[in-house]
Amino acid sequence: MADETDRKMIEILRILADQNKVLGAKTIAEELNRKGYNLGERAVRYHMRILDEKGFTERIGYAGREITEKGLKELEKGLIYDQVDFSFSKFEGMIYQTSLNPDNLKGTVIVNTSSLVYDDNVIDIIKEVFSKEIAVSSYVKLSDMDSDNNSSDKREVRLDTICGTTIDGMLLNEGIPVIPQYGGLVKVEDYVPIRFTELIAYKKTSMTPLDAFTAKEMTSVLSVAREGNGAIPANFRIIPASARDKASNLFKKLEKIGIYGLLKIGKSGEPVLGVQVEDDMAGIAITGGIAPLCAAKEAGCSVNIKLAENIMEFRELEKMTPSKRILKPAGPETSKKVKFLLSKAWNLIYNVDFDIETCKGNVIVNLSYVDEKDLEESLEIINKLYSSKPEYCTSKYFKLIPHFEEGKIGIATVCSLTIDGILIKNDILTTPKYGGILEIEGKTPRFTELTAYSGSSLDPHEIYLSKSMTSVLDTINGNGRILASLREIPYLARQDAVKIIEKLKEIGFSILEIGKPSELLYNAKVERYHAGIVTPGGLNPIAALNESGIHVHAKAVETMMDISKMEEF
């Protein structure tokens, strides 16, 4: 299907999913027009017939169509380049819909919707974190899920908690322009917020930024609540510096009604918790509303967290527990700033000097650590993957590395950014754009997740690994999800790039596809006058270990290594 047709069909599915009822062509056409798509009823019916044929919608008599389970799954995957844009626009829409009046407590707030199996221990942990105000508010709604599994011994409940984006909406209601910028992790020492250690830009990812940090290994909210040290989820936005005083007054008013979470508001042009701020702007850091749920995950509880999922009337929420703030005010800024991945990556890319003629030189490697007792099994799994699907491994080279911690050993695998270094050394300017999840299904693979290198302090593939989003071993049987990355080159350089890529394939490197100029590549958008190149992630063998239950600590884009000192699978 054409690009624009795809967009229209995705929007039709979104309308059906959002309204969750049978809709006719007239209603859908009206909703599309509101979204900027000038489509009449006749054109809508044409698109709906195609969606029916694909099984994404179902006709219900003369009333109209409803979305099917298959359609909902398709919507989740969507057009991934469109999903990157939609994720941020969804936030903007919810900010606009926030209407809570702090004076009379009437209006709507944005809520995170999470589900969990009810257990006194889980609830006690969540209450403990709320009671210490490591959240946005202790106002919640706890309700039973409609589930066939809700028996007396397994009660599944839904917990709605106020999202930090609500504060953006309330700033907007005060006439203050607000620009959400990042979600990330804030380091806390002795109950004092010190600085952001990780960040992901809202406009640079198909997933909600804070969603990237919900794996239990990422946060240490419970440790902060009990001992004052650890990492908590937080988000960051900027406002005009001239509105700072008005914003400060709003925060004081919000605190009185039980909406808190402010970590720091900076002065004009002042860095905030290590994040640089432009002159005449003020930065604001807010605790993530999901912090109590993260604590439950850290304790080993099964919690499904959905961020900024719904709009809800504030009056529907109740205070879960009395609360008292334990976090101290943030102190003066330290000299340490957040380091974005691409800055590190460019320096390593520059140092790649691998020669495709002699097969000698330095490459970029990832370093992953496993227990020595798991090494033999780990190598068997990696060899199985490489023997069956070498195309899903960046290269055939690896090396075992001693670790300073007794009982651990490192496995070095070639990072796919090595390809960028090789192309640049051959006078082809390449720009790493996204790390993603590539679904291997049917004739054409497609990206189902994308996170930009330029907007993240973490390698996207590390995030996907921490959240167990791959199924690399399933590719042996023809399906599955692998780590992959997309970079762009000038379209005029494509012909020369093809020659280099063919040579790289001959000597044991894997490149999945090089696209045509301005072509959608595996469902990912490439800028005009550029061609895309997709490579498998160098951490795919490590993802296979993770899927096999082997505990592994992976660090992507870690260092340089002489390829002559590496072994072959």
C-alpha angles and dihedrals in degrees: 000000000000120000095250093045090053090052092052093050092049089051091051090052090048091052092050092046094046095050093038095206142088111288132188127223092258094057092045091049090052092050091047091052089053087055093050100262111127098209125147126213092263092054090047090054089052092053091044092056089056090049089049091052091052091050093242094117136025129212114235106200113281093325095085137248138320129197118255129218087258089052092052090052091048090051091053089056095034122148097325095210087051091047091058088058094039095054091063095038088054089059091048091051093050092048088055092050095052108108109160112148108210091204098060100015091234123135141049136307133191114252137196109225116213132173129207142157106264113250129157091229093054093047091047091054092048091047091049092057093043090050090059093048096242089146139054096267139341089228107114143154117228115191140159118261119235097247138143087219094063098113126150092267097042113040113173113205138186120226119197114197129180113264122223089237086073087075090056088055092050091049088052090050087058089055093256115139107228128191116196107213115166147009117205151122127294121206114227124198122185089346092305119119104233110176146317110274097182133027139179122188117238092223095050106061142060091219127062105269095234089049086069089065101048095096108112093238091058102060136043101192093143090055090052091050093050105029107015096242131100143059127303130188114254140162134220134214138165133225133182109283089230088066095051097101092048090049091049090053090050091053090053090051092048092050090057091057094046102265109121135137100127109148098174142339114202134213125247110308092350119140113245118213090334097314115122117234127199121244114275092022129098124214124221126196119198130185113250114257089224094063095106090050090049088055090055090051091050088056090057098259120145107243128164107208122199115185128215087352105149148012114237138178109256090225089066090065127083132198108262095200141346109270141205125183116247098174113097124222114280113260131221117313117271124222091249115101132189110270115218118218098236093060090058092041095054091055091051092044088054090055095054107112101162109150115217092206099051096026089225132122144065126316133184114257138194117222120214126179129213135170112272089236088062096047098095093049090044093055091047091054093046091048090049091053094045093047092051103033111016089158089070093057119077092226144341093250127103140151136202113232127196114239126218089230113080114245095026131101132186129230115205116205127179113263117228090232084076085078089060090052092050093049092049091049085055092053097259112128109222130181121201105225113169144006111208153157113265116202113214105208133130122344098322126042117220137197113249096177132030131181121180120239090216096060100044137078089199128060105256090229091060088055093050090048093051090053093046092235097150132087099186095153090058089065088074085071095044104268137066143097124277136184112257139161138215128214132173133226130184108274091233089063094052097097093054091043091056090057092050092046092051089053091048090052090053092055096048108276122124126226114172100198145344112206134214120257113297090353124149104247117205088334093308120121120238121201119254116274090022136098124218128228121198122201131178116252118262088225095062092102088051091049087056089057091050090051089052092058097256112141108236133172109209128197116185127204089014112149149327126276136183105245091213088068093055129089130229127244 
